[in-house]
C-alpha cells in the first residue's frame, strides 16, 4: 500500500508540474486552484507538494531546465549534429517563451537565491557545447564558435523577437552562421 501511495503522489506531482508548466506557457495569470483542477487533484494536494506559488514556479523551472539541457543529448542520438542543434534551438525558444508566463514568480525565486542564474546559464551552455563539439568533430559545424556566444545570441533572439515566425527566421540565420559549409 505504501508503494502505491508513493506512486500516486509522484503521479500527482508530475501532473501538477505539467499543468503549471502549460498554464505558465500560456502566459495567463492562472490561480493555483485552476492548476490543481487541471491536474485533476485538490488544492490540498497541490499545497502538500508545493507550499507556495514560488515553490511551484521553482519546481517547474528546475524541471524544464533539466529537460531542455538533457534534450541536446537526446537530439544528438537521433539526428546529425547540425540538425540536432537547430532542433534544440527551437526547444530552447519554447523554454524561454514559457518563462514569460511565470516572470513575476520566477523573479521572486531568483531574488530569494533558490535558483542561481549562473546555474541556469551553465546548463544551457553545456547543452550547446555538447552540440557544437559533436558538429565540429563531424565537420558540419564551425569549430571556432564558443557555446557562450551562441547562448547570448539565442537570448538576444528570444528577447528581441516579436513573433514565433520571426524567432524561427532569426534562429535559422544563426544556425546557418554556425555551419562549416
C-alpha positions as CSV (number, residue, x, y, z in Angstrom):
1,X,0.0,0.0,0.0
2,X,2.8,2.4,0.8
3,X,4.4,2.0,-2.6
4,X,1.0,2.7,-4.2
5,X,0.7,5.9,-2.2
6,X,4.2,7.0,-3.2
7,X,3.5,6.2,-6.9
8,X,0.2,8.1,-6.7
9,X,2.0,11.0,-5.0
10,X,4.6,11.0,-7.7
11,X,2.0,11.0,-10.5
12,X,0.2,13.8,-8.8
13,X,3.4,15.9,-8.6
14,X,4.1,15.2,-12.2
15,X,0.6,16.2,-13.3
16,X,0.8,19.4,-11.2
17,X,4.1,20.3,-12.8
18,X,2.7,19.6,-16.3
19,X,-0.5,21.6,-15.6
20,X,1.5,24.5,-14.1
21,X,4.0,24.5,-17.0
22,X,1.2,24.6,-19.5
23,X,-0.5,27.5,-17.6
24,X,2.7,29.4,-17.4
25,X,3.5,28.8,-21.1
26,X,0.1,30.2,-22.0
27,X,1.0,33.4,-20.2
28,X,-2.1,33.5,-18.2
29,X,-2.2,34.6,-14.6
30,X,-3.8,31.4,-13.5
31,X,-4.7,30.5,-10.0
32,X,-3.3,27.7,-8.0
33,X,-6.8,26.3,-7.7
34,X,-7.1,26.2,-11.5
35,X,-3.7,24.4,-11.8
36,X,-4.9,21.8,-9.3
37,X,-8.2,21.4,-11.1
38,X,-6.4,21.0,-14.5
39,X,-4.1,18.4,-12.9
40,X,-7.1,16.5,-11.5
41,X,-6.2,17.0,-7.9
42,X,-7.4,19.0,-5.0
43,X,-5.8,22.2,-3.8
44,X,-4.6,20.4,-0.6
45,X,-2.6,18.0,-2.8
46,X,-1.0,21.0,-4.6
47,X,-0.1,22.6,-1.3
48,X,1.4,19.4,0.1
49,X,3.7,19.3,-2.9
50,X,4.3,23.0,-3.3
51,X,3.5,25.2,-0.3
52,X,3.5,28.4,-2.4
53,X,3.3,29.7,-5.9
54,X,7.1,30.4,-5.7
55,X,7.8,26.8,-4.7
56,X,5.7,25.6,-7.7
57,X,7.4,28.1,-10.0
58,X,10.8,26.9,-8.9
59,X,9.9,23.2,-9.4
60,X,8.6,23.9,-12.9
61,X,11.7,26.0,-13.8
62,X,14.1,23.3,-12.5
63,X,12.2,20.5,-14.3
64,X,12.1,22.4,-17.6
65,X,15.7,23.5,-17.3
66,X,16.8,19.9,-16.8
67,X,14.7,18.7,-19.7
68,X,15.9,21.4,-22.1
69,X,19.6,20.7,-21.2
70,X,19.1,16.9,-21.5
71,X,17.3,17.3,-24.8
72,X,20.6,18.1,-26.5
73,X,22.0,14.6,-26.0
74,X,18.7,13.0,-27.0
75,X,18.6,15.0,-30.2
76,X,22.2,14.0,-31.0
77,X,21.2,10.4,-30.6
78,X,18.6,10.8,-33.4
79,X,20.0,13.5,-35.7
80,X,23.2,14.7,-37.3
81,X,24.7,17.5,-35.1
82,X,23.7,20.5,-37.2
83,X,20.1,19.2,-37.3
84,X,20.2,18.4,-33.6
85,X,21.4,21.9,-32.8
86,X,18.7,23.6,-34.9
87,X,16.0,21.5,-33.2
88,X,17.5,22.2,-29.8
89,X,17.3,25.9,-30.6
90,X,13.5,25.5,-31.1
91,X,13.3,23.6,-27.8
92,X,15.2,26.4,-26.1
93,X,12.9,29.0,-27.6
94,X,9.9,27.1,-26.1
95,X,11.7,27.1,-22.7
96,X,12.3,30.8,-22.8
97,X,8.7,31.6,-24.0
98,X,7.3,29.6,-21.2
99,X,9.2,31.6,-18.7
100,X,7.3,34.8,-19.7
101,X,4.2,33.4,-18.2
102,X,5.8,33.0,-14.8
103,X,8.0,36.0,-14.9
104,X,6.9,37.6,-11.7
105,X,7.0,34.4,-9.6
106,X,10.3,33.4,-11.2
107,X,11.8,36.9,-10.4
108,X,10.9,36.3,-6.7
109,X,12.5,32.8,-6.8
110,X,15.7,34.2,-8.4
111,X,15.8,37.1,-5.8
112,X,15.4,34.6,-3.0
113,X,18.5,32.8,-4.2
114,X,16.7,29.5,-4.6
115,X,17.8,29.3,-8.2
116,X,21.2,30.8,-9.3
117,X,21.2,32.4,-12.7
118,X,24.7,31.1,-13.2
119,X,23.5,27.5,-12.8
120,X,20.9,28.1,-15.5
121,X,23.4,29.5,-17.9
122,X,25.9,26.7,-17.2
123,X,23.3,24.1,-18.0
124,X,22.3,25.8,-21.3
125,X,25.9,26.5,-22.3
126,X,26.8,22.8,-21.5
127,X,24.0,21.7,-23.9
128,X,25.2,23.9,-26.7
129,X,28.8,22.9,-26.1
130,X,27.8,19.3,-26.5
131,X,26.1,20.0,-29.8
132,X,28.9,22.2,-31.1
133,X,31.6,19.7,-30.2
134,X,29.8,16.9,-32.0
135,X,29.2,19.1,-35.0
136,X,32.8,20.2,-35.1
137,X,34.1,16.7,-34.8
138,X,31.8,15.6,-37.7
139,X,32.8,18.7,-39.7
140,X,29.2,20.1,-40.1
141,X,29.6,22.9,-37.6
142,X,32.3,25.5,-37.1
143,X,35.0,24.7,-34.6
144,X,35.7,28.3,-33.8
145,X,32.4,29.2,-32.1
146,X,32.0,29.5,-28.4
147,X,28.9,27.9,-26.8
148,X,28.5,31.0,-24.6
149,X,28.3,33.2,-27.7
150,X,25.6,31.0,-29.1
151,X,23.7,31.2,-25.9
152,X,24.0,35.0,-25.8
153,X,22.7,35.1,-29.4
154,X,19.8,32.8,-28.5
155,X,18.9,35.1,-25.6
156,X,19.0,38.1,-27.8
157,X,16.8,36.5,-30.4
158,X,14.3,35.4,-27.7
159,X,14.1,38.9,-26.2
160,X,14.0,40.8,-29.4
161,X,11.6,38.7,-31.5
162,X,8.1,39.9,-31.9
163,X,6.6,36.6,-33.1
164,X,7.3,32.9,-33.3
165,X,7.8,33.3,-37.0
166,X,10.5,36.0,-36.5
167,X,12.1,33.8,-33.8
168,X,12.3,30.9,-36.3
169,X,13.7,33.1,-39.1
170,X,16.4,34.6,-36.8
171,X,17.3,31.1,-35.4
172,X,17.6,29.9,-39.0
173,X,20.1,32.7,-39.7
174,X,22.1,31.9,-36.5
175,X,22.1,28.2,-37.4
176,X,23.3,28.9,-40.9
177,X,26.2,31.0,-39.5
178,X,27.3,28.1,-37.4
179,X,27.6,25.6,-40.2
180,X,31.1,24.9,-41.6
181,X,30.0,24.9,-45.2
